[in-house]
Amino acid sequence: MIENRFAILLAQKKLDKSDIVKMTGLDNHTVNKIYKNETTKITFNTLDKLCFALECTTNDILKYVPD
């Protein structure tokens, strides 16, 4: 199973969704769906922008957890 840690990461960095929208230029709807774990896919481009803005790696945002 893939665990979405985006909301946790934002809390750790004391950022909110609107900060990420401003920093990345991503659509508010996209960021909100990722934050609420309601998305079924994330493009490489989106991951790249999130990693750049949060100064992290994809492993910080998405974590593999064996079932």
All heavy atoms as a GROMACS GRO file, in nm:
protein
  540
    1MET      N    1   0.084  -0.117   0.000
    1MET     CA    2   0.000   0.000   0.000
    1MET      C    3   0.090   0.125   0.000
    1MET      O    4   0.196   0.126   0.062
    1MET     CB    5  -0.089  -0.002   0.125
    1MET     CG    6  -0.169   0.124   0.144
    1MET     SD    7  -0.285   0.117   0.279
    1MET     CE    8  -0.178   0.150   0.417
    2ILE      N    9   0.046   0.226  -0.068
    2ILE     CA   10   0.119   0.353  -0.071
    2ILE      C   11   0.052   0.449   0.027
    2ILE      O   12  -0.068   0.474   0.018
    2ILE     CB   13   0.119   0.415  -0.213
    2ILE    CG1   14   0.181   0.318  -0.314
    2ILE    CG2   15   0.191   0.549  -0.213
    2ILE    CD1   16   0.326   0.285  -0.289
    3GLU      N   17   0.129   0.499   0.120
    3GLU     CA   18   0.078   0.595   0.219
    3GLU      C   19   0.109   0.736   0.173
    3GLU      O   20   0.224   0.769   0.143
    3GLU     CB   21   0.145   0.568   0.354
    3GLU     CG   22   0.103   0.661   0.464
    3GLU     CD   23   0.178   0.632   0.593
    3GLU    OE1   24   0.177   0.516   0.638
    3GLU    OE2   25   0.241   0.725   0.646
    4ASN      N   26   0.008   0.819   0.169
    4ASN     CA   27   0.023   0.960   0.130
    4ASN      C   28   0.056   1.040   0.256
    4ASN      O   29  -0.026   1.051   0.346
    4ASN     CB   30  -0.108   1.009   0.068
    4ASN     CG   31  -0.103   1.155   0.028
    4ASN    OD1   32  -0.014   1.230   0.065
    4ASN    ND2   33  -0.202   1.197  -0.047
    5ARG      N   34   0.175   1.098   0.262
    5ARG     CA   35   0.221   1.172   0.379
    5ARG      C   36   0.223   1.324   0.355
    5ARG      O   37   0.284   1.398   0.431
    5ARG     CB   38   0.360   1.122   0.419
    5ARG     CG   39   0.361   0.974   0.456
    5ARG     CD   40   0.497   0.924   0.501
    5ARG     NE   41   0.568   1.016   0.586
    5ARG     CZ   42   0.549   1.029   0.719
    5ARG    NH1   43   0.460   0.956   0.780
    5ARG    NH2   44   0.621   1.115   0.788
    6PHE      N   45   0.155   1.368   0.252
    6PHE     CA   46   0.156   1.510   0.215
    6PHE      C   47   0.104   1.599   0.328
    6PHE      O   48   0.168   1.698   0.363
    6PHE     CB   49   0.074   1.530   0.087
    6PHE     CG   50   0.071   1.671   0.037
    6PHE    CD1   51   0.187   1.737  -0.001
    6PHE    CD2   52  -0.049   1.739   0.027
    6PHE    CE1   53   0.183   1.868  -0.047
    6PHE    CE2   54  -0.055   1.869  -0.020
    6PHE     CZ   55   0.061   1.933  -0.057
    7ALA      N   56  -0.009   1.565   0.386
    7ALA     CA   57  -0.067   1.647   0.494
    7ALA      C   58   0.026   1.650   0.616
    7ALA      O   59   0.044   1.755   0.679
    7ALA     CB   60  -0.204   1.594   0.533
    8ILE      N   61   0.086   1.538   0.646
    8ILE     CA   62   0.181   1.530   0.759
    8ILE      C   63   0.301   1.620   0.732
    8ILE      O   64   0.346   1.693   0.821
    8ILE     CB   65   0.224   1.384   0.783
    8ILE    CG1   66   0.105   1.300   0.826
    8ILE    CG2   67   0.338   1.376   0.883
    8ILE    CD1   68   0.128   1.150   0.823
    9LEU      N   69   0.352   1.613   0.611
    9LEU     CA   70   0.468   1.693   0.574
    9LEU      C   71   0.438   1.842   0.582
    9LEU      O   72   0.520   1.921   0.632
    9LEU     CB   73   0.514   1.654   0.432
    9LEU     CG   74   0.648   1.704   0.384
    9LEU    CD1   75   0.760   1.663   0.478
    9LEU    CD2   76   0.674   1.651   0.245
   10LEU      N   77   0.319   1.882   0.538
   10LEU     CA   78   0.281   2.023   0.548
   10LEU      C   79   0.275   2.066   0.694
   10LEU      O   80   0.322   2.175   0.728
   10LEU     CB   81   0.145   2.047   0.483
   10LEU     CG   82   0.138   2.047   0.331
   10LEU    CD1   83  -0.001   2.086   0.285
   10LEU    CD2   84   0.241   2.138   0.271
   11ALA      N   85   0.218   1.984   0.779
   11ALA     CA   86   0.210   2.018   0.921
   11ALA      C   87   0.348   2.031   0.983
   11ALA      O   88   0.374   2.124   1.060
   11ALA     CB   89   0.128   1.912   0.995
   12GLN      N   90   0.438   1.941   0.948
   12GLN     CA   91   0.575   1.946   1.001
   12GLN      C   92   0.646   2.073   0.959
   12GLN      O   93   0.726   2.128   1.034
   12GLN     CB   94   0.654   1.823   0.954
   12GLN     CG   95   0.612   1.694   1.018
   12GLN     CD   96   0.682   1.574   0.957
   12GLN    OE1   97   0.740   1.580   0.848
   12GLN    NE2   98   0.674   1.461   1.027
   13LYS      N   99   0.619   2.118   0.838
   13LYS     CA  100   0.685   2.238   0.786
   13LYS      C  101   0.606   2.366   0.813
   13LYS      O  102   0.645   2.474   0.770
   13LYS     CB  103   0.712   2.221   0.636
   13LYS     CG  104   0.811   2.109   0.608
   13LYS     CD  105   0.857   2.110   0.466
   13LYS     CE  106   0.961   2.003   0.443
   13LYS     NZ  107   1.096   2.052   0.458
   14LYS      N  108   0.494   2.351   0.885
   14LYS     CA  109   0.408   2.464   0.923
   14LYS      C  110   0.363   2.543   0.800
   14LYS      O  111   0.369   2.665   0.797
   14LYS     CB  112   0.477   2.552   1.025
   14LYS     CG  113   0.506   2.479   1.154
   14LYS     CD  114   0.570   2.565   1.256
   14LYS     CE  115   0.579   2.481   1.382
   14LYS     NZ  116   0.686   2.498   1.464
   15LEU      N  117   0.317   2.468   0.700
   15LEU     CA  118   0.264   2.527   0.577
   15LEU      C  119   0.120   2.483   0.561
   15LEU      O  120   0.078   2.382   0.618
   15LEU     CB  121   0.346   2.479   0.456
   15LEU     CG  122   0.492   2.520   0.450
   15LEU    CD1  123   0.563   2.444   0.341
   15LEU    CD2  124   0.503   2.670   0.427
   16ASP      N  125   0.044   2.558   0.484
   16ASP     CA  126  -0.091   2.513   0.451
   16ASP      C  127  -0.105   2.499   0.300
   16ASP      O  128  -0.013   2.530   0.224
   16ASP     CB  129  -0.199   2.603   0.511
   16ASP     CG  130  -0.194   2.746   0.461
   16ASP    OD1  131  -0.147   2.769   0.349
   16ASP    OD2  132  -0.239   2.835   0.535
   17LYS      N  133  -0.220   2.450   0.258
   17LYS     CA  134  -0.242   2.421   0.116
   17LYS      C  135  -0.225   2.545   0.029
   17LYS      O  136  -0.170   2.537  -0.081
   17LYS     CB  137  -0.380   2.359   0.096
   17LYS     CG  138  -0.394   2.223   0.160
   17LYS     CD  139  -0.534   2.167   0.142
   17LYS     CE  140  -0.625   2.240   0.240
   17LYS     NZ  141  -0.762   2.187   0.240
   18SER      N  142  -0.269   2.660   0.078
   18SER     CA  143  -0.257   2.782  -0.003
   18SER      C  144  -0.111   2.821  -0.023
   18SER      O  145  -0.076   2.875  -0.128
   18SER     CB  146  -0.335   2.897   0.060
   18SER     OG  147  -0.284   2.931   0.186
   19ASP      N  148  -0.026   2.793   0.074
   19ASP     CA  149   0.117   2.817   0.058
   19ASP      C  150   0.172   2.734  -0.058
   19ASP      O  151   0.250   2.783  -0.140
   19ASP     CB  152   0.195   2.782   0.186
   19ASP     CG  153   0.162   2.870   0.303
   19ASP    OD1  154   0.137   2.991   0.283
   19ASP    OD2  155   0.161   2.819   0.416
   20ILE      N  156   0.132   2.609  -0.063
   20ILE     CA  157   0.180   2.518  -0.167
   20ILE      C  158   0.131   2.563  -0.304
   20ILE      O  159   0.205   2.559  -0.402
   20ILE     CB  160   0.138   2.372  -0.138
   20ILE    CG1  161   0.202   2.324  -0.008
   20ILE    CG2  162   0.173   2.280  -0.253
   20ILE    CD1  163   0.353   2.329  -0.007
   21VAL      N  164   0.006   2.606  -0.312
   21VAL     CA  165  -0.048   2.656  -0.439
   21VAL      C  166   0.035   2.774  -0.488
   21VAL      O  167   0.073   2.780  -0.606
   21VAL     CB  168  -0.198   2.695  -0.424
   21VAL    CG1  169  -0.247   2.771  -0.545
   21VAL    CG2  170  -0.283   2.571  -0.399
   22LYS      N  171   0.068   2.866  -0.399
   22LYS     CA  172   0.148   2.984  -0.436
   22LYS      C  173   0.290   2.944  -0.475
   22LYS      O  174   0.347   2.999  -0.569
   22LYS     CB  175   0.153   3.082  -0.319
   22LYS     CG  176   0.022   3.151  -0.291
   22LYS     CD  177   0.031   3.236  -0.167
   22LYS     CE  178  -0.106   3.284  -0.123
   22LYS     NZ  179  -0.104   3.346   0.009
   23MET      N  180   0.348   2.850  -0.404
   23MET     CA  181   0.487   2.811  -0.428
   23MET      C  182   0.504   2.730  -0.556
   23MET      O  183   0.610   2.736  -0.618
   23MET     CB  184   0.540   2.730  -0.309
   23MET     CG  185   0.549   2.809  -0.180
   23MET     SD  186   0.570   2.704  -0.034
   23MET     CE  187   0.740   2.656  -0.051
   24THR      N  188   0.402   2.653  -0.592
   24THR     CA  189   0.417   2.560  -0.704
   24THR      C  190   0.343   2.601  -0.830
   24THR      O  191   0.378   2.555  -0.939
   24THR     CB  192   0.363   2.420  -0.664
   24THR    OG1  193   0.224   2.431  -0.635
   24THR    CG2  194   0.439   2.363  -0.546
   25GLY      N  195   0.239   2.683  -0.815
   25GLY     CA  196   0.156   2.716  -0.930
   25GLY      C  197   0.057   2.606  -0.964
   25GLY      O  198  -0.013   2.613  -1.065
   26LEU      N  199   0.050   2.504  -0.880
   26LEU     CA  200  -0.046   2.396  -0.901
   26LEU      C  201  -0.187   2.446  -0.874
   26LEU      O  202  -0.206   2.538  -0.795
   26LEU     CB  203  -0.015   2.276  -0.811
   26LEU     CG  204   0.114   2.201  -0.839
   26LEU    CD1  205   0.143   2.102  -0.727
   26LEU    CD2  206   0.106   2.130  -0.973
   27ASP      N  207  -0.283   2.383  -0.936
   27ASP     CA  208  -0.423   2.417  -0.916
   27ASP      C  209  -0.465   2.384  -0.772
   27ASP      O  210  -0.424   2.280  -0.717
   27ASP     CB  211  -0.508   2.337  -1.015
   27ASP     CG  212  -0.654   2.370  -1.006
   27ASP    OD1  213  -0.691   2.482  -1.042
   27ASP    OD2  214  -0.731   2.282  -0.962
   28ASN      N  215  -0.546   2.470  -0.712
   28ASN     CA  216  -0.593   2.450  -0.576
   28ASN      C  217  -0.666   2.317  -0.562
   28ASN      O  218  -0.651   2.247  -0.461
   28ASN     CB  219  -0.685   2.566  -0.535
   28ASN     CG  220  -0.728   2.557  -0.392
   28ASN    OD1  221  -0.646   2.538  -0.303
   28ASN    ND2  222  -0.857   2.570  -0.369
   29HIS      N  223  -0.743   2.281  -0.663
   29HIS     CA  224  -0.819   2.155  -0.661
   29HIS      C  225  -0.724   2.035  -0.654
   29HIS      O  226  -0.747   1.940  -0.579
   29HIS     CB  227  -0.908   2.146  -0.786
   29HIS     CG  228  -0.993   2.026  -0.792
   29HIS    ND1  229  -1.100   2.006  -0.709
   29HIS    CD2  230  -0.987   1.917  -0.872
   29HIS    CE1  231  -1.157   1.891  -0.738
   29HIS    NE2  232  -1.090   1.835  -0.837
   30THR      N  233  -0.615   2.041  -0.730
   30THR     CA  234  -0.516   1.933  -0.730
   30THR      C  235  -0.452   1.918  -0.593
   30THR      O  236  -0.443   1.807  -0.540
   30THR     CB  237  -0.407   1.961  -0.836
   30THR    OG1  238  -0.468   1.970  -0.964
   30THR    CG2  239  -0.299   1.855  -0.836
   31VAL      N  240  -0.407   2.029  -0.537
   31VAL     CA  241  -0.342   2.026  -0.405
   31VAL      C  242  -0.440   1.977  -0.299
   31VAL      O  243  -0.404   1.895  -0.213
   31VAL     CB  244  -0.286   2.166  -0.368
   31VAL    CG1  245  -0.235   2.168  -0.226
   31VAL    CG2  246  -0.177   2.206  -0.466
   32ASN      N  247  -0.563   2.021  -0.306
   32ASN     CA  248  -0.664   1.980  -0.208
   32ASN      C  249  -0.692   1.830  -0.216
   32ASN      O  250  -0.704   1.763  -0.112
   32ASN     CB  251  -0.793   2.058  -0.230
   32ASN     CG  252  -0.886   2.052  -0.112
   32ASN    OD1  253  -0.842   2.058   0.002
   32ASN    ND2  254  -1.014   2.040  -0.139
   33LYS      N  255  -0.700   1.775  -0.336
   33LYS     CA  256  -0.723   1.631  -0.352
   33LYS      C  257  -0.606   1.548  -0.298
   33LYS      O  258  -0.627   1.445  -0.236
   33LYS     CB  259  -0.750   1.596  -0.499
   33LYS     CG  260  -0.890   1.635  -0.545
   33LYS     CD  261  -0.918   1.587  -0.683
   33LYS     CE  262  -0.951   1.440  -0.672
   33LYS     NZ  263  -1.017   1.384  -0.790
   34ILE      N  264  -0.484   1.596  -0.322
   34ILE     CA  265  -0.368   1.525  -0.268
   34ILE      C  266  -0.369   1.534  -0.116
   34ILE      O  267  -0.347   1.434  -0.047
   34ILE     CB  268  -0.236   1.581  -0.326
   34ILE    CG1  269  -0.230   1.558  -0.478
   34ILE    CG2  270  -0.116   1.517  -0.258
   34ILE    CD1  271  -0.119   1.633  -0.547
   35TYR      N  272  -0.397   1.651  -0.063
   35TYR     CA  273  -0.400   1.673   0.081
   35TYR      C  274  -0.502   1.582   0.149
   35TYR      O  275  -0.475   1.524   0.254
   35TYR     CB  276  -0.432   1.819   0.109
   35TYR     CG  277  -0.431   1.856   0.255
   35TYR    CD1  278  -0.312   1.891   0.319
   35TYR    CD2  279  -0.548   1.855   0.330
   35TYR    CE1  280  -0.310   1.925   0.452
   35TYR    CE2  281  -0.546   1.888   0.464
   35TYR     CZ  282  -0.427   1.923   0.525
   35TYR     OH  283  -0.426   1.956   0.658
   36LYS      N  284  -0.618   1.569   0.089
   36LYS     CA  285  -0.726   1.488   0.148
   36LYS      C  286  -0.716   1.340   0.111
   36LYS      O  287  -0.802   1.261   0.147
   36LYS     CB  288  -0.862   1.541   0.102
   36LYS     CG  289  -0.897   1.675   0.160
   36LYS     CD  290  -1.036   1.717   0.115
   36LYS     CE  291  -1.079   1.846   0.181
   36LYS     NZ  292  -1.216   1.882   0.141
   37ASN      N  293  -0.610   1.304   0.041
   37ASN     CA  294  -0.587   1.166  -0.001
   37ASN      C  295  -0.703   1.115  -0.088
   37ASN      O  296  -0.745   1.001  -0.075
   37ASN     CB  297  -0.564   1.075   0.119
   37ASN     CG  298  -0.492   0.948   0.082
   37ASN    OD1  299  -0.418   0.944  -0.015
   37ASN    ND2  300  -0.513   0.844   0.159
   38GLU      N  301  -0.753   1.200  -0.175
   38GLU     CA  302  -0.863   1.165  -0.263
   38GLU      C  303  -0.818   1.147  -0.408
   38GLU      O  304  -0.902   1.130  -0.496
   38GLU     CB  305  -0.972   1.274  -0.258
   38GLU     CG  306  -1.038   1.287  -0.123
   38GLU     CD  307  -1.136   1.401  -0.116
   38GLU    OE1  308  -1.138   1.488  -0.206
   38GLU    OE2  309  -1.212   1.405  -0.017
   39THR      N  310  -0.691   1.150  -0.432
   39THR     CA  311  -0.640   1.136  -0.568
   39THR      C  312  -0.598   0.992  -0.594
   39THR      O  313  -0.558   0.920  -0.502
   39THR     CB  314  -0.522   1.232  -0.593
   39THR    OG1  315  -0.489   1.231  -0.731
   39THR    CG2  316  -0.400   1.198  -0.511
   40THR      N  317  -0.612   0.950  -0.719
   40THR     CA  318  -0.572   0.814  -0.755
   40THR      C  319  -0.441   0.812  -0.834
   40THR      O  320  -0.384   0.705  -0.855
   40THR     CB  321  -0.681   0.745  -0.840
   40THR    OG1  322  -0.707   0.823  -0.955
   40THR    CG2  323  -0.808   0.726  -0.758
   41LYS      N  324  -0.396   0.931  -0.875
   41LYS     CA  325  -0.270   0.940  -0.948
   41LYS      C  326  -0.210   1.078  -0.930
   41LYS      O  327  -0.280   1.177  -0.910
   41LYS     CB  328  -0.288   0.910  -1.096
   41LYS     CG  329  -0.383   1.004  -1.165
   41LYS     CD  330  -0.406   0.963  -1.309
   41LYS     CE  331  -0.514   1.051  -1.368
   41LYS     NZ  332  -0.548   1.013  -1.503
   42ILE      N  333  -0.077   1.082  -0.936
   42ILE     CA  334  -0.004   1.208  -0.928
   42ILE      C  335   0.101   1.205  -1.038
   42ILE      O  336   0.180   1.110  -1.046
   42ILE     CB  337   0.066   1.226  -0.791
   42ILE    CG1  338  -0.036   1.222  -0.677
   42ILE    CG2  339   0.144   1.357  -0.786
   42ILE    CD1  340   0.025   1.225  -0.538
   43THR      N  341   0.104   1.307  -1.122
   43THR     CA  342   0.201   1.309  -1.232
   43THR      C  343   0.341   1.338  -1.178
   43THR      O  344   0.358   1.394  -1.070
   43THR     CB  345   0.164   1.415  -1.336
   43THR    OG1  346   0.178   1.545  -1.277
   43THR    CG2  347   0.023   1.394  -1.390
   44PHE      N  348   0.441   1.302  -1.258
   44PHE     CA  349   0.580   1.332  -1.222
   44PHE      C  350   0.600   1.482  -1.210
   44PHE      O  351   0.674   1.528  -1.123
   44PHE     CB  352   0.677   1.274  -1.325
   44PHE     CG  353   0.691   1.125  -1.318
   44PHE    CD1  354   0.696   1.051  -1.434
   44PHE    CD2  355   0.701   1.058  -1.197
   44PHE    CE1  356   0.711   0.913  -1.430
   44PHE    CE2  357   0.716   0.921  -1.191
   44PHE     CZ  358   0.720   0.847  -1.308
   45ASN      N  359   0.535   1.558  -1.297
   45ASN     CA  360   0.548   1.704  -1.295
   45ASN      C  361   0.496   1.759  -1.161
   45ASN      O  362   0.559   1.846  -1.101
   45ASN     CB  363   0.470   1.765  -1.412
   45ASN     CG  364   0.489   1.913  -1.422
   45ASN    OD1  365   0.601   1.963  -1.415
   45ASN    ND2  366   0.379   1.985  -1.437
   46THR      N  367   0.384   1.709  -1.115
   46THR     CA  368   0.328   1.752  -0.987
   46THR      C  369   0.420   1.714  -0.872
   46THR      O  370   0.448   1.795  -0.784
   46THR     CB  371   0.187   1.692  -0.966
   46THR    OG1  372   0.101   1.740  -1.069
   46THR    CG2  373   0.130   1.729  -0.830
   47LEU      N  374   0.468   1.590  -0.872
   47LEU     CA  375   0.562   1.547  -0.769
   47LEU      C  376   0.688   1.632  -0.768
   47LEU      O  377   0.738   1.668  -0.661
   47LEU     CB  378   0.600   1.400  -0.789
   47LEU     CG  379   0.505   1.297  -0.732
   47LEU    CD1  380   0.548   1.156  -0.772
   47LEU    CD2  381   0.493   1.309  -0.582
   48ASP      N  382   0.737   1.664  -0.886
   48ASP     CA  383   0.857   1.747  -0.897
   48ASP      C  384   0.834   1.883  -0.832
   48ASP      O  385   0.918   1.930  -0.754
   48ASP     CB  386   0.894   1.763  -1.045
   48ASP     CG  387   1.018   1.847  -1.064
   48ASP    OD1  388   1.124   1.809  -1.011
   48ASP    OD2  389   1.009   1.951  -1.131
   49LYS      N  390   0.721   1.945  -0.861
   49LYS     CA  391   0.690   2.076  -0.803
   49LYS      C  392   0.673   2.068  -0.652
   49LYS      O  393   0.721   2.157  -0.579
   49LYS     CB  394   0.564   2.134  -0.867
   49LYS     CG  395   0.585   2.176  -1.010
   49LYS     CD  396   0.458   2.229  -1.073
   49LYS     CE  397   0.483   2.272  -1.217
   49LYS     NZ  398   0.362   2.328  -1.277
   50LEU      N  399   0.608   1.965  -0.604
   50LEU     CA  400   0.590   1.949  -0.459
   50LEU      C  401   0.724   1.927  -0.389
   50LEU      O  402   0.751   1.987  -0.284
   50LEU     CB  403   0.495   1.832  -0.429
   50LEU     CG  404   0.350   1.851  -0.471
   50LEU    CD1  405   0.271   1.722  -0.447
   50LEU    CD2  406   0.286   1.968  -0.398
   51CYS      N  407   0.807   1.842  -0.446
   51CYS     CA  408   0.939   1.816  -0.387
   51CYS      C  409   1.025   1.942  -0.385
   51CYS      O  410   1.094   1.969  -0.285
   51CYS     CB  411   1.010   1.704  -0.462
   51CYS     SG  412   0.938   1.542  -0.435
   52PHE      N  413   1.021   2.019  -0.492
   52PHE     CA  414   1.098   2.143  -0.496
   52PHE      C  415   1.050   2.241  -0.389
   52PHE      O  416   1.130   2.296  -0.314
   52PHE     CB  417   1.088   2.207  -0.636
   52PHE     CG  418   1.162   2.336  -0.648
   52PHE    CD1  419   1.299   2.336  -0.664
   52PHE    CD2  420   1.095   2.457  -0.641
   52PHE    CE1  421   1.370   2.456  -0.674
   52PHE    CE2  422   1.163   2.578  -0.650
   52PHE     CZ  423   1.301   2.577  -0.667
   53ALA      N  424   0.920   2.260  -0.381
   53ALA     CA  425   0.863   2.356  -0.286
   53ALA      C  426   0.886   2.313  -0.141
   53ALA      O  427   0.914   2.396  -0.054
   53ALA     CB  428   0.714   2.374  -0.312
   54LEU      N  429   0.876   2.184  -0.114
   54LEU     CA  430   0.889   2.133   0.024
   54LEU      C  431   1.031   2.093   0.059
   54LEU      O  432   1.057   2.050   0.171
   54LEU     CB  433   0.794   2.013   0.043
   54LEU     CG  434   0.646   2.047   0.033
   54LEU    CD1  435   0.564   1.920   0.028
   54LEU    CD2  436   0.604   2.134   0.150
   55GLU      N  437   1.122   2.105  -0.039
   55GLU     CA  438   1.262   2.066  -0.019
   55GLU      C  439   1.270   1.925   0.038
   55GLU      O  440   1.326   1.900   0.145
   55GLU     CB  441   1.334   2.166   0.072
   55GLU     CG  442   1.338   2.305   0.015
   55GLU     CD  443   1.403   2.407   0.107
   55GLU    OE1  444   1.421   2.378   0.227
   55GLU    OE2  445   1.434   2.516   0.058
   56CYS      N  446   1.209   1.832  -0.037
   56CYS     CA  447   1.205   1.693   0.009
   56CYS      C  448   1.219   1.601  -0.112
   56CYS      O  449   1.240   1.647  -0.224
   56CYS     CB  450   1.074   1.666   0.082
   56CYS     SG  451   0.927   1.673  -0.023
   57THR      N  452   1.205   1.473  -0.088
   57THR     CA  453   1.206   1.374  -0.196
   57THR      C  454   1.068   1.310  -0.206
   57THR      O  455   0.984   1.329  -0.118
   57THR     CB  456   1.311   1.263  -0.172
   57THR    OG1  457   1.267   1.184  -0.060
   57THR    CG2  458   1.449   1.321  -0.144
   58THR      N  459   1.048   1.235  -0.311
   58THR     CA  460   0.920   1.164  -0.326
   58THR      C  461   0.897   1.068  -0.209
   58THR      O  462   0.782   1.046  -0.171
   58THR     CB  463   0.914   1.087  -0.458
   58THR    OG1  464   1.026   0.998  -0.465
   58THR    CG2  465   0.914   1.180  -0.577
   59ASN      N  466   1.003   1.016  -0.152
   59ASN     CA  467   0.991   0.925  -0.037
   59ASN      C  468   0.934   0.995   0.086
   59ASN      O  469   0.880   0.929   0.175
   59ASN     CB  470   1.126   0.863  -0.001
   59ASN     CG  471   1.175   0.767  -0.106
   59ASN    OD1  472   1.097   0.709  -0.180
   59ASN    ND2  473   1.306   0.752  -0.115
   60ASP      N  474   0.947   1.125   0.093
   60ASP     CA  475   0.889   1.200   0.205
   60ASP      C  476   0.739   1.221   0.187
   60ASP      O  477   0.665   1.232   0.284
   60ASP     CB  478   0.957   1.336   0.220
   60ASP     CG  479   1.104   1.324   0.251
   60ASP    OD1  480   1.141   1.240   0.336
   60ASP    OD2  481   1.184   1.399   0.191
   61ILE      N  482   0.694   1.227   0.062
   61ILE     CA  483   0.553   1.250   0.031
   61ILE      C  484   0.476   1.119   0.023
   61ILE      O  485   0.366   1.108   0.076
   61ILE     CB  486   0.538   1.330  -0.100
   61ILE    CG1  487   0.606   1.466  -0.088
   61ILE    CG2  488   0.391   1.346  -0.138
   61ILE    CD1  489   0.615   1.544  -0.217
   62LEU      N  490   0.534   1.020  -0.042
   62LEU     CA  491   0.470   0.890  -0.060
   62LEU      C  492   0.558   0.783   0.002
   62LEU      O  493   0.677   0.777  -0.025
   62LEU     CB  494   0.450   0.861  -0.208
   62LEU     CG  495   0.368   0.963  -0.286
   62LEU    CD1  496   0.372   0.931  -0.434
   62LEU    CD2  497   0.225   0.967  -0.236
   63LYS      N  498   0.497   0.697   0.082
   63LYS     CA  499   0.573   0.593   0.150
   63LYS      C  500   0.509   0.457   0.122
   63LYS      O  501   0.388   0.442   0.132
   63LYS     CB  502   0.573   0.620   0.302
   63LYS     CG  503   0.647   0.518   0.382
   63LYS     CD  504   0.641   0.552   0.529
   63LYS     CE  505   0.708   0.447   0.613
   63LYS     NZ  506   0.695   0.475   0.756
   64TYR      N  507   0.594   0.360   0.088
   64TYR     CA  508   0.545   0.224   0.067
   64TYR      C  509   0.535   0.154   0.201
   64TYR      O  510   0.630   0.151   0.280
   64TYR     CB  511   0.638   0.146  -0.025
   64TYR     CG  512   0.601   0.000  -0.034
   64TYR    CD1  513   0.486  -0.038  -0.103
   64TYR    CD2  514   0.677  -0.097   0.027
   64TYR    CE1  515   0.450  -0.170  -0.109
   64TYR    CE2  516   0.642  -0.229   0.022
   64TYR     CZ  517   0.527  -0.266  -0.048
   64TYR     OH  518   0.491  -0.398  -0.054
   65VAL      N  519   0.416   0.100   0.228
   65VAL     CA  520   0.392   0.024   0.352
   65VAL      C  521   0.339  -0.112   0.311
   65VAL      O  522   0.231  -0.121   0.252
   65VAL     CB  523   0.288   0.096   0.443
   65VAL    CG1  524   0.263   0.017   0.568
   65VAL    CG2  525   0.333   0.238   0.474
   66PRO      N  526   0.414  -0.219   0.341
   66PRO     CA  527   0.365  -0.353   0.304
   66PRO      C  528   0.231  -0.383   0.371
   66PRO      O  529   0.207  -0.344   0.484
   66PRO     CB  530   0.474  -0.447   0.357
   66PRO     CG  531   0.593  -0.362   0.379
   66PRO     CD  532   0.543  -0.224   0.408
   67ASP      N  533   0.145  -0.454   0.298
   67ASP     CA  534   0.012  -0.491   0.351
   67ASP      C  535   0.023  -0.597   0.458
   67ASP      O  536   0.092  -0.680   0.470
   67ASP     CB  537  -0.080  -0.538   0.241
   67ASP     CG  538  -0.120  -0.421   0.151
   67ASP    OD1  539  -0.122  -0.308   0.197
   67ASP    OD2  540  -0.149  -0.448   0.032
   0.00000   0.00000   0.00000
